[in-house]
Amino acid sequence: MPRKKTKSLVRDIQPDRLYNSVQVQRLINRVMLNGKKQLAERLVYGGMQKAADKVKVQNPIEVFETAMKNVQPHMETRSRRVGGANYQIPFEVKGQRQNHLTIMWFVTA
């Protein structure tokens, strides 16, 4: 695998059936174990509906997008060697990495 991320490594994901959202489909794919996509869809859609009922919002996709926006990282630290010491330097998180970290943290939480 190349060190630099290239355009060819990013896969196009089809939107999900219910909300027609690529982000929801990414979450479903991350939740899925052993190829059981229908079970993962039931879990994700059920969780989204429960969250919408708890917040008293009609559209569960709004609650999902707000939650994803709140979880998104904006900065991360990377190790840089300067002289003989290693320093943690803050960098801005952009694009695909930001989405990946958001989905990972959302599923683990």
LUMFI-696892 format. One record per residue (C-alpha): residue in three letters; x, y, z. Coordinates in steps of 0.05 Angstrom, whole numbers, plus 5000, padded with zeros to 4 digits. Last residue first. Example, Ala and Ser with C-alpha at 12.3 -4.5 7.8 and 13.67 -1.06 7.14 Angstrom:
2
<pt type="SER" x="5273" y="4979" z="5143"/>
<pt type="ALA" x="5246" y="4910" z="5156"/>
% end
This chain:
109
<pt type="ALA" x="4621" y="5102" z="5438"/>
<pt type="THR" x="4661" y="5053" z="5396"/>
<pt type="VAL" x="4616" y="5065" z="5335"/>
<pt type="PHE" x="4619" y="5141" z="5340"/>
<pt type="TRP" x="4694" y="5141" z="5351"/>
<pt type="MET" x="4706" y="5101" z="5288"/>
<pt type="ILE" x="4656" y="5141" z="5247"/>
<pt type="THR" x="4688" y="5207" z="5267"/>
<pt type="LEU" x="4759" y="5182" z="5258"/>
<pt type="HIS" x="4743" y="5160" z="5186"/>
<pt type="ASN" x="4707" y="5225" z="5169"/>
<pt type="GLN" x="4766" y="5267" z="5194"/>
<pt type="ARG" x="4815" y="5222" z="5157"/>
<pt type="GLN" x="4776" y="5231" z="5092"/>
<pt type="GLY" x="4778" y="5306" z="5093"/>
<pt type="LYS" x="4822" y="5344" z="5140"/>
<pt type="VAL" x="4851" y="5341" z="5210"/>
<pt type="GLU" x="4889" y="5404" z="5229"/>
<pt type="PHE" x="4957" y="5392" z="5260"/>
<pt type="PRO" x="4982" y="5399" z="5332"/>
<pt type="ILE" x="5056" y="5383" z="5343"/>
<pt type="GLN" x="5075" y="5332" z="5396"/>
<pt type="TYR" x="5151" y="5338" z="5403"/>
<pt type="ASN" x="5205" y="5286" z="5399"/>
<pt type="ALA" x="5275" y="5307" z="5422"/>
<pt type="GLY" x="5344" y="5302" z="5392"/>
<pt type="GLY" x="5340" y="5361" z="5345"/>
<pt type="VAL" x="5267" y="5365" z="5326"/>
<pt type="ARG" x="5231" y="5299" z="5316"/>
<pt type="ARG" x="5157" y="5309" z="5302"/>
<pt type="SER" x="5101" y="5268" z="5333"/>
<pt type="ARG" x="5031" y="5284" z="5310"/>
<pt type="THR" x="4976" y="5317" z="5349"/>
<pt type="GLU" x="4905" y="5322" z="5324"/>
<pt type="MET" x="4859" y="5380" z="5310"/>
<pt type="HIS" x="4787" y="5387" z="5284"/>
<pt type="PRO" x="4759" y="5321" z="5307"/>
<pt type="GLN" x="4686" y="5307" z="5290"/>
<pt type="VAL" x="4643" y="5281" z="5349"/>
<pt type="ASN" x="4597" y="5342" z="5351"/>
<pt type="LYS" x="4586" y="5342" z="5275"/>
<pt type="MET" x="4569" y="5268" z="5278"/>
<pt type="ALA" x="4518" y="5280" z="5332"/>
<pt type="THR" x="4487" y="5338" z="5293"/>
<pt type="GLU" x="4484" y="5295" z="5230"/>
<pt type="PHE" x="4450" y="5238" z="5268"/>
<pt type="VAL" x="4399" y="5283" z="5302"/>
<pt type="GLU" x="4381" y="5314" z="5235"/>
<pt type="ILE" x="4377" y="5244" z="5203"/>
<pt type="PRO" x="4326" y="5223" z="5256"/>
<pt type="ASN" x="4273" y="5272" z="5228"/>
<pt type="GLN" x="4214" y="5288" z="5274"/>
<pt type="VAL" x="4254" y="5314" z="5333"/>
<pt type="LYS" x="4235" y="5300" z="5405"/>
<pt type="VAL" x="4306" y="5293" z="5432"/>
<pt type="LYS" x="4289" y="5224" z="5461"/>
<pt type="ASP" x="4247" y="5205" z="5400"/>
<pt type="ALA" x="4303" y="5225" z="5352"/>
<pt type="ALA" x="4354" y="5185" z="5393"/>
<pt type="LYS" x="4308" y="5124" z="5392"/>
<pt type="GLN" x="4298" y="5131" z="5316"/>
<pt type="MET" x="4373" y="5136" z="5304"/>
<pt type="GLY" x="4385" y="5075" z="5348"/>
<pt type="GLY" x="4333" y="5035" z="5311"/>
<pt type="TYR" x="4361" y="5056" z="5243"/>
<pt type="VAL" x="4431" y="5036" z="5265"/>
<pt type="LEU" x="4412" y="4969" z="5296"/>
<pt type="ARG" x="4365" y="4949" z="5240"/>
<pt type="GLU" x="4417" y="4968" z="5188"/>
<pt type="ALA" x="4470" y="4926" z="5224"/>
<pt type="LEU" x="4423" y="4866" z="5226"/>
<pt type="GLN" x="4408" y="4874" z="5152"/>
<pt type="LYS" x="4482" y="4880" z="5136"/>
<pt type="LYS" x="4504" y="4814" z="5167"/>
<pt type="GLY" x="4570" y="4807" z="5130"/>
<pt type="ASN" x="4609" y="4778" z="5189"/>
<pt type="LEU" x="4600" y="4842" z="5231"/>
<pt type="MET" x="4567" y="4906" z="5207"/>
<pt type="VAL" x="4575" y="4968" z="5252"/>
<pt type="ARG" x="4627" y="4998" z="5204"/>
<pt type="ASN" x="4584" y="4985" z="5143"/>
<pt type="ILE" x="4523" y="5015" z="5176"/>
<pt type="LEU" x="4563" y="5077" z="5196"/>
<pt type="ARG" x="4588" y="5085" z="5125"/>
<pt type="GLN" x="4516" y="5078" z="5099"/>
<pt type="VAL" x="4493" y="5132" z="5147"/>
<pt type="GLN" x="4547" y="5178" z="5121"/>
<pt type="VAL" x="4528" y="5163" z="5048"/>
<pt type="SER" x="4456" y="5186" z="5060"/>
<pt type="ASN" x="4394" y="5165" z="5021"/>
<pt type="TYR" x="4354" y="5164" z="5086"/>
<pt type="LEU" x="4321" y="5095" z="5080"/>
<pt type="ARG" x="4361" y="5057" z="5028"/>
<pt type="ASP" x="4432" y="5077" z="5045"/>
<pt type="PRO" x="4476" y="5117" z="4997"/>
<pt type="GLN" x="4525" y="5080" z="4952"/>
<pt type="ILE" x="4598" y="5082" z="4973"/>
<pt type="ASP" x="4652" y="5104" z="4925"/>
<pt type="ARG" x="4719" y="5077" z="4947"/>
<pt type="VAL" x="4780" y="5120" z="4962"/>
<pt type="LEU" x="4844" y="5083" z="4942"/>
<pt type="SER" x="4844" y="5110" z="4870"/>
<pt type="LYS" x="4849" y="5182" z="4893"/>
<pt type="THR" x="4915" y="5170" z="4925"/>
<pt type="LYS" x="4935" y="5168" z="4997"/>
<pt type="LYS" x="5010" y="5174" z="5003"/>
<pt type="ARG" x="5049" y="5117" z="5036"/>
<pt type="PRO" x="5029" y="5068" z="4982"/>
<pt type="MET" x="5000" y="5000" z="5000"/>
% end
